[in-house]
Amino acid sequence: MITLARKFTKQASEALIVVGTFGLLLMTAIIGWQVFGRYVLGASPNWSEQAAVTLMIWYISFAAAAGVREGFHIRIQAIESFVSVKMVFALRRFSEFVVGAIGLCMAVYGVKLCIATWHFDIPSLGFSRGMGFLAIPISGALIAIFSIVRLLEATFSNEVSEEEKA
């Protein structure tokens, strides 16, 4: 069961990284076009700023979820150098729990945000503002899932990983 969950989360994380990379590249191209339009053509496209911001919401949210799966979210490592290996293990599990709880909050309140803004359009893009925010509950749910899987892996693994020892 854990092996299947690990495989799923690994594939999901890789997909999120690809989508996030594509979003970053597309946003860079849009901003480049905006600058070119403003300074060379004398008029920048009216849709470029909102498109870039919307893409940024999506790719940052997905990259954050992938970061949770890969284990490079923020935690205070300075404390870990002063405590025992068992305490490091407990602190890291606590960190996973907190990150998972934040992901769950992102999912719940992100859905509320999407519902509240769904009937408002982004005028320059012609689609719902709620759709622009849809990445928040999606990535929040993935963050919660990734944290649960990491907690289960740590709970049912008898080994202390190299990361835990470091």
C-alpha positions as CSV (number, residue, x, y, z in Angstrom):
1,M,0.0,0.0,0.0
2,I,2.7,2.5,1.0
3,T,4.7,1.4,-2.1
4,L,1.8,2.2,-4.3
5,A,1.2,5.6,-2.6
6,R,5.0,6.4,-2.9
7,K,4.9,5.6,-6.6
8,F,1.7,7.7,-7.2
9,T,3.1,10.7,-5.3
10,K,6.5,10.4,-7.1
11,Q,4.7,10.5,-10.5
12,A,2.4,13.3,-9.4
13,S,5.4,15.3,-8.1
14,E,7.3,14.8,-11.4
15,A,4.2,16.0,-13.3
16,L,3.8,19.0,-11.1
17,I,7.4,20.0,-11.7
18,V,6.9,19.7,-15.5
19,V,3.8,21.8,-15.4
20,G,5.4,24.3,-13.1
21,T,8.5,24.6,-15.3
22,F,6.2,25.1,-18.4
23,G,4.3,27.8,-16.5
24,L,7.5,29.6,-15.5
25,L,8.7,29.5,-19.1
26,L,5.4,30.7,-20.4
27,M,5.2,33.5,-17.9
28,T,8.7,34.6,-18.8
29,A,7.8,34.7,-22.5
30,I,4.6,36.7,-21.7
31,I,6.6,39.2,-19.6
32,G,9.2,39.4,-22.4
33,W,6.4,40.1,-24.9
34,Q,5.0,42.8,-22.6
35,V,8.4,44.6,-22.3
36,F,9.0,44.3,-26.0
37,G,5.5,45.7,-26.7
38,R,5.9,48.6,-24.3
39,Y,9.4,49.7,-25.3
40,V,9.7,48.7,-28.9
41,L,6.1,48.8,-30.2
42,G,4.9,51.6,-27.9
43,A,1.9,49.6,-26.5
44,S,1.9,46.5,-24.4
45,P,-0.9,43.9,-24.6
46,N,-3.6,44.5,-22.0
47,W,-3.8,40.8,-21.1
48,S,-0.1,40.1,-20.3
49,E,0.0,41.2,-16.7
50,Q,-3.1,39.3,-15.6
51,A,-1.9,36.2,-17.6
52,A,1.5,36.4,-15.9
53,V,0.0,36.7,-12.4
54,T,-2.5,33.9,-13.0
55,L,0.3,31.6,-14.3
56,M,2.4,32.5,-11.3
57,I,-0.3,31.4,-8.9
58,W,-0.5,28.1,-10.7
59,Y,3.1,27.2,-11.1
60,I,4.2,28.4,-7.6
61,S,1.3,26.4,-6.0
62,F,2.3,23.3,-8.0
63,A,6.0,23.8,-7.2
64,A,5.2,24.1,-3.5
65,A,3.3,20.8,-3.6
66,A,6.2,19.1,-5.4
67,G,8.5,20.6,-2.8
68,V,6.5,18.9,0.0
69,R,6.7,15.5,-1.8
70,E,10.4,15.9,-2.3
71,G,11.0,17.1,1.2
72,F,12.5,20.5,0.6
73,H,9.9,22.6,2.4
74,I,11.0,25.0,5.1
75,R,11.9,23.7,8.5
76,I,14.3,25.0,11.2
77,Q,17.4,22.8,10.9
78,A,19.5,24.7,13.4
79,I,17.6,23.1,16.3
80,E,18.2,19.7,14.8
81,S,22.0,19.9,15.4
82,F,21.4,20.3,19.2
83,V,19.1,17.3,19.8
84,S,19.2,13.6,19.6
85,V,18.4,11.5,16.5
86,K,15.1,10.4,18.1
87,M,14.2,14.0,18.7
88,V,15.1,14.9,15.1
89,F,12.8,12.1,14.0
90,A,10.0,13.5,16.1
91,L,10.6,17.1,15.0
92,R,10.6,16.1,11.3
93,R,7.3,14.2,11.8
94,F,5.8,17.2,13.5
95,S,7.0,19.3,10.6
96,E,5.2,17.0,8.2
97,F,2.1,17.1,10.3
98,V,2.1,21.0,10.3
99,V,2.7,21.1,6.5
100,G,-0.1,18.7,5.9
101,A,-2.4,20.7,8.1
102,I,-1.5,23.8,6.1
103,G,-2.2,21.9,2.9
104,L,-5.6,20.9,4.2
105,C,-6.4,24.5,5.1
106,M,-5.3,25.6,1.6
107,A,-7.6,23.0,0.1
108,V,-10.7,23.9,2.2
109,Y,-10.3,27.7,2.1
110,G,-9.1,27.6,-1.5
111,V,-12.3,25.9,-2.5
112,K,-14.2,28.7,-0.7
113,L,-12.1,31.3,-2.5
114,C,-12.8,29.7,-5.8
115,I,-16.6,29.6,-5.1
116,A,-16.6,33.2,-3.9
117,T,-14.8,34.5,-7.0
118,W,-16.1,32.1,-9.7
119,H,-18.7,34.5,-11.0
120,F,-16.2,37.3,-11.5
121,D,-14.4,37.4,-14.8
122,I,-10.8,38.5,-15.4
123,P,-11.7,41.1,-18.1
124,S,-8.5,41.0,-20.0
125,L,-8.4,37.2,-20.2
126,G,-12.1,36.4,-20.4
127,F,-12.3,33.6,-17.9
128,S,-13.4,33.2,-14.2
129,R,-11.2,34.6,-11.5
130,G,-12.1,31.5,-9.5
131,M,-10.4,29.4,-12.2
132,G,-7.3,31.5,-11.7
133,F,-7.3,30.5,-8.0
134,L,-8.2,26.8,-8.6
135,A,-4.5,25.9,-8.3
136,I,-4.7,26.7,-4.6
137,P,-7.1,24.0,-3.5
138,I,-5.6,21.5,-5.9
139,S,-2.1,22.0,-4.6
140,G,-3.4,22.2,-1.0
141,A,-5.0,18.8,-1.4
142,L,-1.8,17.4,-2.9
143,I,0.3,18.9,-0.1
144,A,-1.9,17.2,2.4
145,I,-1.7,13.9,0.6
146,F,2.1,14.1,0.1
147,S,2.5,14.9,3.9
148,I,0.3,11.9,4.9
149,V,2.3,9.6,2.7
150,R,5.6,10.9,4.1
151,L,4.3,10.5,7.6
152,L,3.2,6.9,6.8
153,E,6.6,6.1,5.2
154,A,8.3,7.4,8.3
155,T,6.0,5.6,10.7
156,F,6.2,2.2,9.1
157,S,9.9,2.4,8.2
158,N,12.2,0.9,10.8
159,E,15.2,2.6,9.2
160,V,16.5,6.1,10.0
161,S,17.2,7.6,6.6
162,E,20.4,9.4,5.7
163,E,18.4,12.6,5.8
164,E,17.4,11.8,9.4
165,K,21.0,11.1,10.4
166,A,22.4,14.3,8.8
